[in-house]
Amino acid sequence: MEVAVIVRKMSEQTPADNPHGVDVRRAYDSKYALSSVITMKPGEKLIRHITPVDVFFYVLEGSGTVEVGEERKPVSADTVIESPSGIPHCWYNESKENLRVLVVKVPRPTAKTQLL
């Protein structure tokens, strides 16, 4: 069986519409998982929300604050953060540089994210 390698340059992907008003670009989208790269400019934040599936985040660049449940923690590049399904979470870029985060949702959500 011949398989074609799929390669995507994230800077060339079209930003997806989202309620947070930040740059979100799809990295991977299959029936099993969904991943995106979020870029938050200084001062930007996400709306606190609940996802119907487990999510993990990998900070690619910059530093910011992640909130999962009632905990808020400063994080920086090369850090992984886990957020279980059904728990409110949020991101804040309170720095002076861009914050880029890889977001992976598993399994792929079939229900919508709930904004708080």
N, C-alpha and C positions, 0 to 999 in steps of 0.2 A: 504494500500500500504506500503510495506516494503522498507525502504530507508537505504542504506549502508553509513556510515560516511566515508568520504574520509579525510585522514590525510597525510600530507606531512611534512617531516623534511627538511627545506630549505638547510641545510648543506649537505644533501644526494642527492640533485637534481644535474643533470649534467648541467654545465654552457652552455648557449645558444651562438651560434655564433652571433657576432654583430660587426658592423663597428667601434665601439668605443674602442675595445680591453680591455674592463673591464669585471669583473665577473657579469653576468646577469643570474639569475635563475628564471624560470617561477613558479609563485605561484598559478595562476588561469588562465584558458584558456577556455572560453565558447563562444557561439555565441553572448552573450550579453556584455561581458567585458573581459579584458585581464589585468593581473597584474604580476609584476615581482619584485624581490628584486635585486637591484644593489649594489655591493660592490666596492667602489673605494679606492685603496690604496693611501697613501700619494703621492701627486704630480700628480695623475691621473685626467683626465677630460674627459668629453664627447665632441663629435663634436657638434657644434651648429647645431640645426636641427628644423624642423617644423613637427608636427604631425597633421594628418588630423582629429583628434578627440580631445575632451577635455581630459586633464590629470590632476590628482592630485598626489602629492608626500607627503609621510609621512616619516620624518626623524626618523629612528629607533635607530641609534647609530652614535656618532661622530658629527662633525661640518664641514661645508663647505660653499660654495658660490653658490647660484642659480641665474641664469640670465633668466628673462622672458621679452621679448621685449627689451627695452633699460634699464631696471632696473636690478641692481645687488644688492643682499642682502645677508648678512651673516645669516646662519640658523644653528640650532643645534637640538639635539634629542627632540622629542615630539612636532615637528612643522609640520603643514600642509601648503602646497603651492599649489595654483591653477594655471594652465596654460591653457588658452583657445585654442581651435583648431586654426590652421593657424598662430599662433604667435611663432616666433623663441624662443627657450629656450636652456639652457645649464647648466651643473653642473661642479664645480671645487672642488677638495679636496686639499686645500692649507695648511692643518693641518699636524700634525705628527702622526695621528692615522687614522684607517680606517673610512670611511663614508659609512653607510648602509642606503639605501632609498627604501621604498616601492613605486612602481610606479603603478598607476591604470589608465587605458585608458577606457573611456566609451563614446559611445558604442564601441564594439570591432572594431578596424580599418579594413576596407576593402581595403584601398589604402595604399601605402608604405609611410614611413617617408621620408621626403626630407632633405638630408644633405646639409649644407651650406658651 
